[in-house]
Amino acid sequence: MAQSCALTTTDNPYDPFTQYDAWYRFDEGKGYHSCAYLARIARTSDQLSDAENEQELERAIDDIIKYDPLGIYKK
C-alpha cells in the first residue's frame, strides 16, 4: 500500500516520496529526526491492517502538526 501523506518540515526542499534519501539526509542533518519522532507518536502495530496503520500514521502526523510549537512541520 502506497503512503498517502508524509511528515516533513517547511525548510526541507526535498520530496519525501520521490527524493527520500536526500530528504532524510537533510532532515537528520538539521537534527529534526522526523521519522523517529513520527515513530514515537504513531501507535502502529503488526496486529493492524495496512489501511489501519496508514490511518494511524496520518492521525499522528496531524497531531504533530497541531501541537508543533515552532510551526516547522507540515503534511
N, CA, C, O and CB atoms as a CASP TS submission, in Angstrom:
PFRMAT TS
TARGET T0000
AUTHOR 0000-0000-0000
METHOD Language model
MODEL 1
PARENT N/A
ATOM      1  N   MET     1       0.838  -1.176   0.000  1.00  0.00           N
ATOM      2  CA  MET     1       0.000   0.000   0.000  1.00  0.00           C
ATOM      3  C   MET     1       0.882   1.238   0.000  1.00  0.00           C
ATOM      4  O   MET     1       1.799   1.353   0.813  1.00  0.00           O
ATOM      5  CB  MET     1      -0.953  -0.001   1.209  1.00  0.00           C
ATOM      6  N   ALA     2       0.609   2.152  -0.900  1.00  0.00           N
ATOM      7  CA  ALA     2       1.388   3.376  -1.013  1.00  0.00           C
ATOM      8  C   ALA     2       0.964   4.365   0.066  1.00  0.00           C
ATOM      9  O   ALA     2      -0.221   4.520   0.363  1.00  0.00           O
ATOM     10  CB  ALA     2       1.225   3.998  -2.412  1.00  0.00           C
ATOM     11  N   GLN     3       1.943   5.017   0.635  1.00  0.00           N
ATOM     12  CA  GLN     3       1.664   6.000   1.677  1.00  0.00           C
ATOM     13  C   GLN     3       1.046   7.237   1.031  1.00  0.00           C
ATOM     14  O   GLN     3       1.523   7.697  -0.007  1.00  0.00           O
ATOM     15  CB  GLN     3       2.961   6.370   2.466  1.00  0.00           C
ATOM     16  N   SER     4      -0.004   7.776   1.634  1.00  0.00           N
ATOM     17  CA  SER     4      -0.725   8.899   1.037  1.00  0.00           C
ATOM     18  C   SER     4      -0.275  10.265   1.560  1.00  0.00           C
ATOM     19  O   SER     4      -0.572  11.289   0.946  1.00  0.00           O
ATOM     20  CB  SER     4      -2.194   8.736   1.283  1.00  0.00           C
ATOM     21  N   CYS     5       0.433  10.287   2.679  1.00  0.00           N
ATOM     22  CA  CYS     5       0.920  11.555   3.211  1.00  0.00           C
ATOM     23  C   CYS     5       2.229  11.302   3.957  1.00  0.00           C
ATOM     24  O   CYS     5       2.573  10.165   4.280  1.00  0.00           O
ATOM     25  CB  CYS     5      -0.141  12.218   4.148  1.00  0.00           C
ATOM     26  N   ALA     6       2.942  12.387   4.219  1.00  0.00           N
ATOM     27  CA  ALA     6       4.224  12.277   4.914  1.00  0.00           C
ATOM     28  C   ALA     6       4.418  13.503   5.801  1.00  0.00           C
ATOM     29  O   ALA     6       3.833  14.559   5.561  1.00  0.00           O
ATOM     30  CB  ALA     6       5.400  12.134   3.902  1.00  0.00           C
ATOM     31  N   LEU     7       5.233  13.346   6.808  1.00  0.00           N
ATOM     32  CA  LEU     7       5.615  14.443   7.683  1.00  0.00           C
ATOM     33  C   LEU     7       6.919  15.021   7.154  1.00  0.00           C
ATOM     34  O   LEU     7       7.858  14.279   6.865  1.00  0.00           O
ATOM     35  CB  LEU     7       5.761  13.970   9.172  1.00  0.00           C
ATOM     36  N   THR     8       6.982  16.334   7.026  1.00  0.00           N
ATOM     37  CA  THR     8       8.215  16.994   6.616  1.00  0.00           C
ATOM     38  C   THR     8       8.275  18.339   7.323  1.00  0.00           C
ATOM     39  O   THR     8       7.384  18.688   8.098  1.00  0.00           O
ATOM     40  CB  THR     8       8.288  17.165   5.058  1.00  0.00           C
ATOM     41  N   THR     9       9.329  19.086   7.050  1.00  0.00           N
ATOM     42  CA  THR     9       9.480  20.408   7.638  1.00  0.00           C
ATOM     43  C   THR     9       9.388  21.459   6.537  1.00  0.00           C
ATOM     44  O   THR     9       9.624  21.173   5.364  1.00  0.00           O
ATOM     45  CB  THR     9      10.824  20.526   8.402  1.00  0.00           C
ATOM     46  N   THR    10       9.047  22.661   6.932  1.00  0.00           N
ATOM     47  CA  THR    10       8.843  23.732   5.955  1.00  0.00           C
ATOM     48  C   THR    10      10.122  24.104   5.216  1.00  0.00           C
ATOM     49  O   THR    10      10.056  24.631   4.105  1.00  0.00           O
ATOM     50  CB  THR    10       8.286  24.955   6.643  1.00  0.00           C
ATOM     51  N   ASP    11      11.282  23.842   5.809  1.00  0.00           N
ATOM     52  CA  ASP    11      12.532  24.225   5.164  1.00  0.00           C
ATOM     53  C   ASP    11      13.192  23.098   4.362  1.00  0.00           C
ATOM     54  O   ASP    11      14.234  23.318   3.746  1.00  0.00           O
ATOM     55  CB  ASP    11      13.487  24.715   6.200  1.00  0.00           C
ATOM     56  N   ASN    12      12.614  21.916   4.358  1.00  0.00           N
ATOM     57  CA  ASN    12      13.218  20.799   3.626  1.00  0.00           C
ATOM     58  C   ASN    12      12.814  20.898   2.149  1.00  0.00           C
ATOM     59  O   ASN    12      11.632  20.800   1.822  1.00  0.00           O
ATOM     60  CB  ASN    12      12.776  19.421   4.237  1.00  0.00           C
ATOM     61  N   PRO    13      13.794  21.090   1.260  1.00  0.00           N
ATOM     62  CA  PRO    13      13.470  21.281  -0.157  1.00  0.00           C
ATOM     63  C   PRO    13      13.193  19.979  -0.909  1.00  0.00           C
ATOM     64  O   PRO    13      12.820  20.018  -2.082  1.00  0.00           O
ATOM     65  CB  PRO    13      14.595  22.006  -0.831  1.00  0.00           C
ATOM     66  N   TYR    14      13.364  18.851  -0.271  1.00  0.00           N
ATOM     67  CA  TYR    14      13.237  17.558  -0.944  1.00  0.00           C
ATOM     68  C   TYR    14      11.870  16.922  -0.688  1.00  0.00           C
ATOM     69  O   TYR    14      11.249  17.128   0.354  1.00  0.00           O
ATOM     70  CB  TYR    14      14.346  16.613  -0.483  1.00  0.00           C
ATOM     71  N   ASP    15      11.432  16.154  -1.662  1.00  0.00           N
ATOM     72  CA  ASP    15      10.152  15.445  -1.585  1.00  0.00           C
ATOM     73  C   ASP    15      10.384  14.095  -0.909  1.00  0.00           C
ATOM     74  O   ASP    15      11.173  13.290  -1.403  1.00  0.00           O
ATOM     75  CB  ASP    15       9.520  15.257  -3.010  1.00  0.00           C
ATOM     76  N   PRO    16       9.710  13.835   0.214  1.00  0.00           N
ATOM     77  CA  PRO    16       9.939  12.563   0.911  1.00  0.00           C
ATOM     78  C   PRO    16       9.450  11.345   0.123  1.00  0.00           C
ATOM     79  O   PRO    16       9.836  10.219   0.437  1.00  0.00           O
ATOM     80  CB  PRO    16       9.256  12.593   2.259  1.00  0.00           C
ATOM     81  N   PHE    17       8.611  11.550  -0.888  1.00  0.00           N
ATOM     82  CA  PHE    17       8.124  10.435  -1.703  1.00  0.00           C
ATOM     83  C   PHE    17       9.078  10.105  -2.847  1.00  0.00           C
ATOM     84  O   PHE    17       9.336   8.931  -3.112  1.00  0.00           O
ATOM     85  CB  PHE    17       6.745  10.758  -2.260  1.00  0.00           C
ATOM     86  N   THR    18       9.603  11.119  -3.525  1.00  0.00           N
ATOM     87  CA  THR    18      10.424  10.885  -4.720  1.00  0.00           C
ATOM     88  C   THR    18      11.914  11.100  -4.502  1.00  0.00           C
ATOM     89  O   THR    18      12.728  10.658  -5.313  1.00  0.00           O
ATOM     90  CB  THR    18       9.965  11.777  -5.822  1.00  0.00           C
ATOM     91  N   GLN    19      12.283  11.778  -3.410  1.00  0.00           N
ATOM     92  CA  GLN    19      13.693  12.065  -3.126  1.00  0.00           C
ATOM     93  C   GLN    19      14.005  11.701  -1.672  1.00  0.00           C
ATOM     94  O   GLN    19      14.602  12.483  -0.931  1.00  0.00           O
ATOM     95  CB  GLN    19      14.023  13.567  -3.399  1.00  0.00           C
ATOM     96  N   TYR    20      13.586  10.504  -1.289  1.00  0.00           N
ATOM     97  CA  TYR    20      13.645  10.128   0.123  1.00  0.00           C
ATOM     98  C   TYR    20      15.055  10.232   0.713  1.00  0.00           C
ATOM     99  O   TYR    20      15.227  10.787   1.798  1.00  0.00           O
ATOM    100  CB  TYR    20      13.130   8.720   0.294  1.00  0.00           C
ATOM    101  N   ASP    21      16.058   9.706   0.015  1.00  0.00           N
ATOM    102  CA  ASP    21      17.416   9.717   0.584  1.00  0.00           C
ATOM    103  C   ASP    21      17.894  11.141   0.852  1.00  0.00           C
ATOM    104  O   ASP    21      18.436  11.418   1.922  1.00  0.00           O
ATOM    105  CB  ASP    21      18.399   9.007  -0.362  1.00  0.00           C
ATOM    106  N   ALA    22      17.701  12.041  -0.102  1.00  0.00           N
ATOM    107  CA  ALA    22      18.096  13.443   0.093  1.00  0.00           C
ATOM    108  C   ALA    22      17.244  14.093   1.176  1.00  0.00           C
ATOM    109  O   ALA    22      17.749  14.853   2.002  1.00  0.00           O
ATOM    110  CB  ALA    22      17.969  14.234  -1.229  1.00  0.00           C
ATOM    111  N   TRP    23      15.947  13.787   1.168  1.00  0.00           N
ATOM    112  CA  TRP    23      15.055  14.328   2.194  1.00  0.00           C
ATOM    113  C   TRP    23      15.513  13.887   3.588  1.00  0.00           C
ATOM    114  O   TRP    23      15.586  14.695   4.514  1.00  0.00           O
ATOM    115  CB  TRP    23      13.597  13.874   1.940  1.00  0.00           C
ATOM    116  N   TYR    24      15.818  12.599   3.719  1.00  0.00           N
ATOM    117  CA  TYR    24      16.234  12.045   5.004  1.00  0.00           C
ATOM    118  C   TYR    24      17.561  12.657   5.475  1.00  0.00           C
ATOM    119  O   TYR    24      17.698  13.006   6.648  1.00  0.00           O
ATOM    120  CB  TYR    24      16.363  10.519   4.903  1.00  0.00           C
ATOM    121  N   ARG    25      18.530  12.788   4.575  1.00  0.00           N
ATOM    122  CA  ARG    25      19.822  13.389   4.947  1.00  0.00           C
ATOM    123  C   ARG    25      19.629  14.826   5.438  1.00  0.00           C
ATOM    124  O   ARG    25      20.220  15.228   6.441  1.00  0.00           O
ATOM    125  CB  ARG    25      20.799  13.365   3.743  1.00  0.00           C
ATOM    126  N   PHE    26      18.810  15.586   4.737  1.00  0.00           N
ATOM    127  CA  PHE    26      18.538  16.966   5.150  1.00  0.00           C
ATOM    128  C   PHE    26      17.883  16.980   6.532  1.00  0.00           C
ATOM    129  O   PHE    26      18.298  17.727   7.418  1.00  0.00           O
ATOM    130  CB  PHE    26      17.631  17.680   4.111  1.00  0.00           C
ATOM    131  N   ASP    27      16.868  16.159   6.702  1.00  0.00           N
ATOM    132  CA  ASP    27      16.123  16.100   7.955  1.00  0.00           C
ATOM    133  C   ASP    27      17.029  15.723   9.130  1.00  0.00           C
ATOM    134  O   ASP    27      16.992  16.375  10.173  1.00  0.00           O
ATOM    135  CB  ASP    27      14.975  15.097   7.838  1.00  0.00           C
ATOM    136  N   GLU    28      17.824  14.697   8.967  1.00  0.00           N
ATOM    137  CA  GLU    28      18.735  14.262  10.026  1.00  0.00           C
ATOM    138  C   GLU    28      19.825  15.302  10.271  1.00  0.00           C
ATOM    139  O   GLU    28      20.197  15.562  11.415  1.00  0.00           O
ATOM    140  CB  GLU    28      19.366  12.911   9.668  1.00  0.00           C
ATOM    141  N   GLY    29      20.335  15.895   9.191  1.00  0.00           N
ATOM    142  CA  GLY    29      21.382  16.903   9.306  1.00  0.00           C
ATOM    143  C   GLY    29      20.943  18.123  10.098  1.00  0.00           C
ATOM    144  O   GLY    29      21.747  18.739  10.797  1.00  0.00           O
ATOM    145  N   LYS    30      19.681  18.467   9.989  1.00  0.00           N
ATOM    146  CA  LYS    30      19.130  19.599  10.736  1.00  0.00           C
ATOM    147  C   LYS    30      18.753  19.214  12.173  1.00  0.00           C
ATOM    148  O   LYS    30      18.408  20.077  12.980  1.00  0.00           O
ATOM    149  CB  LYS    30      17.906  20.153  10.012  1.00  0.00           C
ATOM    150  N   GLY    31      18.819  17.917  12.483  1.00  0.00           N
ATOM    151  CA  GLY    31      18.502  17.459  13.832  1.00  0.00           C
ATOM    152  C   GLY    31      17.021  17.295  14.105  1.00  0.00           C
ATOM    153  O   GLY    31      16.617  17.194  15.264  1.00  0.00           O
ATOM    154  N   TYR    32      16.193  17.264  13.052  1.00  0.00           N
ATOM    155  CA  TYR    32      14.751  17.110  13.258  1.00  0.00           C
ATOM    156  C   TYR    32      14.377  15.671  13.621  1.00  0.00           C
ATOM    157  O   TYR    32      13.534  15.450  14.490  1.00  0.00           O
ATOM    158  CB  TYR    32      13.995  17.540  12.003  1.00  0.00           C
ATOM    159  N   HIS    33      14.992  14.707  12.967  1.00  0.00           N
ATOM    160  CA  HIS    33      14.715  13.285  13.210  1.00  0.00           C
ATOM    161  C   HIS    33      13.218  12.994  13.111  1.00  0.00           C
ATOM    162  O   HIS    33      12.630  12.353  13.982  1.00  0.00           O
ATOM    163  CB  HIS    33      15.244  12.862  14.596  1.00  0.00           C
ATOM    164  N   SER    34      12.619  13.485  12.021  1.00  0.00           N
ATOM    165  CA  SER    34      11.163  13.385  11.825  1.00  0.00           C
ATOM    166  C   SER    34      10.663  11.951  11.799  1.00  0.00           C
ATOM    167  O   SER    34       9.582  11.666  12.315  1.00  0.00           O
ATOM    168  CB  SER    34      10.768  14.069  10.539  1.00  0.00           C
ATOM    169  N   CYS    35      11.428  11.043  11.207  1.00  0.00           N
ATOM    170  CA  CYS    35      10.990   9.638  11.158  1.00  0.00           C
ATOM    171  C   CYS    35      10.906   9.042  12.562  1.00  0.00           C
ATOM    172  O   CYS    35       9.942   8.354  12.897  1.00  0.00           O
ATOM    173  CB  CYS    35      11.955   8.801  10.287  1.00  0.00           C
ATOM    174  N   ALA    36      11.914   9.310  13.369  1.00  0.00           N
ATOM    175  CA  ALA    36      11.919   8.799  14.741  1.00  0.00           C
ATOM    176  C   ALA    36      10.813   9.453  15.563  1.00  0.00           C
ATOM    177  O   ALA    36      10.168   8.791  16.376  1.00  0.00           O
ATOM    178  CB  ALA    36      13.288   9.041  15.404  1.00  0.00           C
ATOM    179  N   TYR    37      10.593  10.734  15.357  1.00  0.00           N
ATOM    180  CA  TYR    37       9.529  11.454  16.065  1.00  0.00           C
ATOM    181  C   TYR    37       8.172  10.853  15.715  1.00  0.00           C
ATOM    182  O   TYR    37       7.357  10.588  16.599  1.00  0.00           O
ATOM    183  CB  TYR    37       9.556  12.963  15.714  1.00  0.00           C
ATOM    184  N   LEU    38       7.934  10.641  14.421  1.00  0.00           N
ATOM    185  CA  LEU    38       6.673  10.049  13.988  1.00  0.00           C
ATOM    186  C   LEU    38       6.506   8.644  14.561  1.00  0.00           C
ATOM    187  O   LEU    38       5.404   8.263  14.958  1.00  0.00           O
ATOM    188  CB  LEU    38       6.598  10.010  12.456  1.00  0.00           C
ATOM    189  N   ALA    39       7.578   7.883  14.607  1.00  0.00           N
ATOM    190  CA  ALA    39       7.515   6.519  15.146  1.00  0.00           C
ATOM    191  C   ALA    39       7.149   6.518  16.628  1.00  0.00           C
ATOM    192  O   ALA    39       6.489   5.595  17.106  1.00  0.00           O
ATOM    193  CB  ALA    39       8.855   5.805  14.942  1.00  0.00           C
ATOM    194  N   ARG    40       7.574   7.549  17.353  1.00  0.00           N
ATOM    195  CA  ARG    40       7.226   7.637  18.778  1.00  0.00           C
ATOM    196  C   ARG    40       5.764   8.004  18.988  1.00  0.00           C
ATOM    197  O   ARG    40       5.153   7.576  19.967  1.00  0.00           O
ATOM    198  CB  ARG    40       8.113   8.660  19.473  1.00  0.00           C
ATOM    199  N   ILE    41       5.201   8.787  18.083  1.00  0.00           N
ATOM    200  CA  ILE    41       3.831   9.276  18.251  1.00  0.00           C
ATOM    201  C   ILE    41       2.795   8.299  17.696  1.00  0.00           C
ATOM    202  O   ILE    41       1.739   8.104  18.298  1.00  0.00           O
ATOM    203  CB  ILE    41       3.676  10.625  17.571  1.00  0.00           C
ATOM    204  N   ALA    42       3.095   7.690  16.554  1.00  0.00           N
ATOM    205  CA  ALA    42       2.135   6.787  15.903  1.00  0.00           C
ATOM    206  C   ALA    42       2.045   5.466  16.648  1.00  0.00           C
ATOM    207  O   ALA    42       3.060   4.886  17.034  1.00  0.00           O
ATOM    208  CB  ALA    42       2.532   6.537  14.438  1.00  0.00           C
ATOM    209  N   ARG    43       0.838   5.002  16.843  1.00  0.00           N
ATOM    210  CA  ARG    43       0.602   3.723  17.526  1.00  0.00           C
ATOM    211  C   ARG    43       0.280   2.656  16.472  1.00  0.00           C
ATOM    212  O   ARG    43      -0.832   2.131  16.411  1.00  0.00           O
ATOM    213  CB  ARG    43      -0.568   3.847  18.578  1.00  0.00           C
ATOM    214  N   THR    44       1.273   2.359  15.658  1.00  0.00           N
ATOM    215  CA  THR    44       1.098   1.327  14.631  1.00  0.00           C
ATOM    216  C   THR    44       1.388  -0.042  15.236  1.00  0.00           C
ATOM    217  O   THR    44       1.984  -0.154  16.307  1.00  0.00           O
ATOM    218  CB  THR    44       2.025   1.592  13.407  1.00  0.00           C
ATOM    219  N   SER    45       0.950  -1.084  14.524  1.00  0.00           N
ATOM    220  CA  SER    45       1.110  -2.438  15.043  1.00  0.00           C
ATOM    221  C   SER    45       1.021  -3.453  13.917  1.00  0.00           C
ATOM    222  O   SER    45       0.342  -3.231  12.915  1.00  0.00           O
ATOM    223  CB  SER    45       0.053  -2.736  16.110  1.00  0.00           C
ATOM    224  N   ASP    46       1.710  -4.563  14.093  1.00  0.00           N
ATOM    225  CA  ASP    46       1.573  -5.680  13.157  1.00  0.00           C
ATOM    226  C   ASP    46       0.180  -6.300  13.255  1.00  0.00           C
ATOM    227  O   ASP    46      -0.253  -7.018  12.354  1.00  0.00           O
ATOM    228  CB  ASP    46       2.649  -6.748  13.430  1.00  0.00           C
ATOM    229  N   GLN    47      -0.508  -6.020  14.341  1.00  0.00           N
ATOM    230  CA  GLN    47      -1.864  -6.541  14.542  1.00  0.00           C
ATOM    231  C   GLN    47      -2.909  -5.781  13.721  1.00  0.00           C
ATOM    232  O   GLN    47      -4.033  -6.253  13.548  1.00  0.00           O
ATOM    233  CB  GLN    47      -2.229  -6.478  16.018  1.00  0.00           C
ATOM    234  N   LEU    48      -2.531  -4.602  13.218  1.00  0.00           N
ATOM    235  CA  LEU    48      -3.448  -3.779  12.432  1.00  0.00           C
ATOM    236  C   LEU    48      -3.255  -4.053  10.940  1.00  0.00           C
ATOM    237  O   LEU    48      -2.199  -4.519  10.514  1.00  0.00           O
ATOM    238  CB  LEU    48      -3.233  -2.280  12.738  1.00  0.00           C
ATOM    239  N   SER    49      -4.276  -3.759  10.165  1.00  0.00           N
ATOM    240  CA  SER    49      -4.168  -3.888   8.712  1.00  0.00           C
ATOM    241  C   SER    49      -3.322  -2.737   8.171  1.00  0.00           C
ATOM    242  O   SER    49      -3.062  -1.764   8.878  1.00  0.00           O
ATOM    243  CB  SER    49      -5.580  -3.902   8.043  1.00  0.00           C
ATOM    244  N   ASP    50      -2.896  -2.855   6.914  1.00  0.00           N
ATOM    245  CA  ASP    50      -2.146  -1.768   6.294  1.00  0.00           C
ATOM    246  C   ASP    50      -2.955  -0.477   6.297  1.00  0.00           C
ATOM    247  O   ASP    50      -2.416   0.598   6.561  1.00  0.00           O
ATOM    248  CB  ASP    50      -1.752  -2.140   4.862  1.00  0.00           C
ATOM    249  N   ALA    51      -4.240  -0.581   6.007  1.00  0.00           N
ATOM    250  CA  ALA    51      -5.104   0.600   5.980  1.00  0.00           C
ATOM    251  C   ALA    51      -5.206   1.235   7.362  1.00  0.00           C
ATOM    252  O   ALA    51      -5.176   2.459   7.483  1.00  0.00           O
ATOM    253  CB  ALA    51      -6.501   0.230   5.467  1.00  0.00           C
ATOM    254  N   GLU    52      -5.324   0.422   8.395  1.00  0.00           N
ATOM    255  CA  GLU    52      -5.411   0.945   9.760  1.00  0.00           C
ATOM    256  C   GLU    52      -4.100   1.615  10.174  1.00  0.00           C
ATOM    257  O   GLU    52      -4.112   2.668  10.811  1.00  0.00           O
ATOM    258  CB  GLU    52      -5.761  -0.185  10.745  1.00  0.00           C
ATOM    259  N   ASN    53      -2.981   1.007   9.814  1.00  0.00           N
ATOM    260  CA  ASN    53      -1.685   1.614  10.118  1.00  0.00           C
ATOM    261  C   ASN    53      -1.518   2.937   9.376  1.00  0.00           C
ATOM    262  O   ASN    53      -0.981   3.897   9.929  1.00  0.00           O
ATOM    263  CB  ASN    53      -0.542   0.653   9.752  1.00  0.00           C
ATOM    264  N   GLU    54      -1.974   2.990   8.133  1.00  0.00           N
ATOM    265  CA  GLU    54      -1.918   4.229   7.353  1.00  0.00           C
ATOM    266  C   GLU    54      -2.754   5.322   8.025  1.00  0.00           C
ATOM    267  O   GLU    54      -2.314   6.468   8.117  1.00  0.00           O
ATOM    268  CB  GLU    54      -2.417   3.983   5.908  1.00  0.00           C
ATOM    269  N   GLN    55      -3.934   4.980   8.485  1.00  0.00           N
ATOM    270  CA  GLN    55      -4.783   5.940   9.194  1.00  0.00           C
ATOM    271  C   GLN    55      -4.121   6.425  10.475  1.00  0.00           C
ATOM    272  O   GLN    55      -4.210   7.603  10.818  1.00  0.00           O
ATOM    273  CB  GLN    55      -6.139   5.317   9.514  1.00  0.00           C
ATOM    274  N   GLU    56      -3.463   5.522  11.175  1.00  0.00           N
ATOM    275  CA  GLU    56      -2.784   5.886  12.414  1.00  0.00           C
ATOM    276  C   GLU    56      -1.609   6.815  12.134  1.00  0.00           C
ATOM    277  O   GLU    56      -1.384   7.769  12.880  1.00  0.00           O
ATOM    278  CB  GLU    56      -2.303   4.631  13.150  1.00  0.00           C
ATOM    279  N   LEU    57      -0.861   6.551  11.073  1.00  0.00           N
ATOM    280  CA  LEU    57       0.244   7.440  10.709  1.00  0.00           C
ATOM    281  C   LEU    57      -0.280   8.835  10.383  1.00  0.00           C
ATOM    282  O   LEU    57       0.307   9.834  10.797  1.00  0.00           O
ATOM    283  CB  LEU    57       1.028   6.868   9.509  1.00  0.00           C
ATOM    284  N   GLU    58      -1.372   8.901   9.649  1.00  0.00           N
ATOM    285  CA  GLU    58      -1.944  10.212   9.312  1.00  0.00           C
ATOM    286  C   GLU    58      -2.445  10.925  10.562  1.00  0.00           C
ATOM    287  O   GLU    58      -2.275  12.138  10.686  1.00  0.00           O
ATOM    288  CB  GLU    58      -3.093  10.057   8.298  1.00  0.00           C
ATOM    289  N   ARG    59      -3.058  10.196  11.486  1.00  0.00           N
ATOM    290  CA  ARG    59      -3.500  10.800  12.743  1.00  0.00           C
ATOM    291  C   ARG    59      -2.316  11.369  13.512  1.00  0.00           C
ATOM    292  O   ARG    59      -2.386  12.480  14.038  1.00  0.00           O
ATOM    293  CB  ARG    59      -4.246   9.769  13.605  1.00  0.00           C
ATOM    294  N   ALA    60      -1.227  10.605  13.577  1.00  0.00           N
ATOM    295  CA  ALA    60      -0.035  11.049  14.295  1.00  0.00           C
ATOM    296  C   ALA    60       0.580  12.282  13.628  1.00  0.00           C
ATOM    297  O   ALA    60       1.014  13.205  14.318  1.00  0.00           O
ATOM    298  CB  ALA    60       0.999   9.913  14.367  1.00  0.00           C
ATOM    299  N   ILE    61       0.619  12.306  12.301  1.00  0.00           N
ATOM    300  CA  ILE    61       1.131  13.478  11.579  1.00  0.00           C
ATOM    301  C   ILE    61       0.274  14.698  11.906  1.00  0.00           C
ATOM    302  O   ILE    61       0.802  15.779  12.170  1.00  0.00           O
ATOM    303  CB  ILE    61       1.149  13.221  10.043  1.00  0.00           C
ATOM    304  N   ASP    62      -1.036  14.526  11.889  1.00  0.00           N
ATOM    305  CA  ASP    62      -1.945  15.636  12.214  1.00  0.00           C
ATOM    306  C   ASP    62      -1.711  16.142  13.638  1.00  0.00           C
ATOM    307  O   ASP    62      -1.731  17.350  13.874  1.00  0.00           O
ATOM    308  CB  ASP    62      -3.411  15.193  12.049  1.00  0.00           C
ATOM    309  N   ASP    63      -1.491  15.233  14.583  1.00  0.00           N
ATOM    310  CA  ASP    63      -1.219  15.635  15.962  1.00  0.00           C
ATOM    311  C   ASP    63       0.112  16.371  16.087  1.00  0.00           C
ATOM    312  O   ASP    63       0.209  17.370  16.799  1.00  0.00           O
ATOM    313  CB  ASP    63      -1.223  14.417  16.874  1.00  0.00           C
ATOM    314  N   ILE    64       1.128  15.878  15.399  1.00  0.00           N
ATOM    315  CA  ILE    64       2.436  16.535  15.448  1.00  0.00           C
ATOM    316  C   ILE    64       2.307  17.969  14.946  1.00  0.00           C
ATOM    317  O   ILE    64       2.848  18.895  15.550  1.00  0.00           O
ATOM    318  CB  ILE    64       3.482  15.755  14.606  1.00  0.00           C
ATOM    319  N   ILE    65       1.599  18.146  13.853  1.00  0.00           N
ATOM    320  CA  ILE    65       1.412  19.490  13.295  1.00  0.00           C
ATOM    321  C   ILE    65       0.558  20.343  14.228  1.00  0.00           C
ATOM    322  O   ILE    65       0.858  21.519  14.436  1.00  0.00           O
ATOM    323  CB  ILE    65       0.759  19.411  11.897  1.00  0.00           C
ATOM    324  N   LYS    66      -0.480  19.777  14.781  1.00  0.00           N
ATOM    325  CA  LYS    66      -1.390  20.507  15.676  1.00  0.00           C
ATOM    326  C   LYS    66      -0.667  21.042  16.911  1.00  0.00           C
ATOM    327  O   LYS    66      -0.932  22.159  17.356  1.00  0.00           O
ATOM    328  CB  LYS    66      -2.543  19.601  16.107  1.00  0.00           C
ATOM    329  N   TYR    67       0.241  20.245  17.460  1.00  0.00           N
ATOM    330  CA  TYR    67       0.920  20.616  18.700  1.00  0.00           C
ATOM    331  C   TYR    67       2.361  21.074  18.483  1.00  0.00           C
ATOM    332  O   TYR    67       3.166  21.030  19.413  1.00  0.00           O
ATOM    333  CB  TYR    67       0.905  19.454  19.652  1.00  0.00           C
ATOM    334  N   ASP    68       2.693  21.511  17.273  1.00  0.00           N
ATOM    335  CA  ASP    68       4.053  21.945  16.921  1.00  0.00           C
ATOM    336  C   ASP    68       4.267  23.383  17.367  1.00  0.00           C
ATOM    337  O   ASP    68       3.776  24.298  16.706  1.00  0.00           O
ATOM    338  CB  ASP    68       4.301  21.812  15.393  1.00  0.00           C
ATOM    339  N   PRO    69       4.982  23.618  18.467  1.00  0.00           N
ATOM    340  CA  PRO    69       5.136  24.987  18.981  1.00  0.00           C
ATOM    341  C   PRO    69       5.994  25.878  18.077  1.00  0.00           C
ATOM    342  O   PRO    69       5.856  27.100  18.115  1.00  0.00           O
ATOM    343  CB  PRO    69       5.748  24.945  20.366  1.00  0.00           C
ATOM    344  N   LEU    70       6.859  25.296  17.281  1.00  0.00           N
ATOM    345  CA  LEU    70       7.729  26.082  16.407  1.00  0.00           C
ATOM    346  C   LEU    70       7.143  26.305  15.021  1.00  0.00           C
ATOM    347  O   LEU    70       7.635  27.136  14.258  1.00  0.00           O
ATOM    348  CB  LEU    70       9.061  25.408  16.279  1.00  0.00           C
ATOM    349  N   GLY    71       6.100  25.568  14.699  1.00  0.00           N
ATOM    350  CA  GLY    71       5.474  25.697  13.382  1.00  0.00           C
ATOM    351  C   GLY    71       6.355  25.261  12.235  1.00  0.00           C
ATOM    352  O   GLY    71       6.280  25.829  11.145  1.00  0.00           O
ATOM    353  N   ILE    72       7.205  24.242  12.465  1.00  0.00           N
ATOM    354  CA  ILE    72       8.133  23.812  11.416  1.00  0.00           C
ATOM    355  C   ILE    72       7.643  22.611  10.620  1.00  0.00           C
ATOM    356  O   ILE    72       8.178  22.326   9.549  1.00  0.00           O
ATOM    357  CB  ILE    72       9.459  23.487  12.022  1.00  0.00           C
ATOM    358  N   TYR    73       6.653  21.913  11.113  1.00  0.00           N
ATOM    359  CA  TYR    73       6.211  20.689  10.441  1.00  0.00           C
ATOM    360  C   TYR    73       5.041  20.957   9.500  1.00  0.00           C
ATOM    361  O   TYR    73       4.215  21.839   9.732  1.00  0.00           O
ATOM    362  CB  TYR    73       5.817  19.634  11.470  1.00  0.00           C
ATOM    363  N   LYS    74       5.000  20.170   8.436  1.00  0.00           N
ATOM    364  CA  LYS    74       3.869  20.219   7.510  1.00  0.00           C
ATOM    365  C   LYS    74       3.626  18.828   6.960  1.00  0.00           C
ATOM    366  O   LYS    74       4.478  17.944   7.047  1.00  0.00           O
ATOM    367  CB  LYS    74       4.126  21.230   6.357  1.00  0.00           C
ATOM    368  N   LYS    75       2.435  18.656   6.389  1.00  0.00           N
ATOM    369  CA  LYS    75       1.986  17.362   5.862  1.00  0.00           C
ATOM    370  C   LYS    75       2.245  17.319   4.369  1.00  0.00           C
ATOM    371  O   LYS    75       1.943  16.319   3.719  1.00  0.00           O
ATOM    372  CB  LYS    75       0.477  17.121   6.163  1.00  0.00           C
TER
END
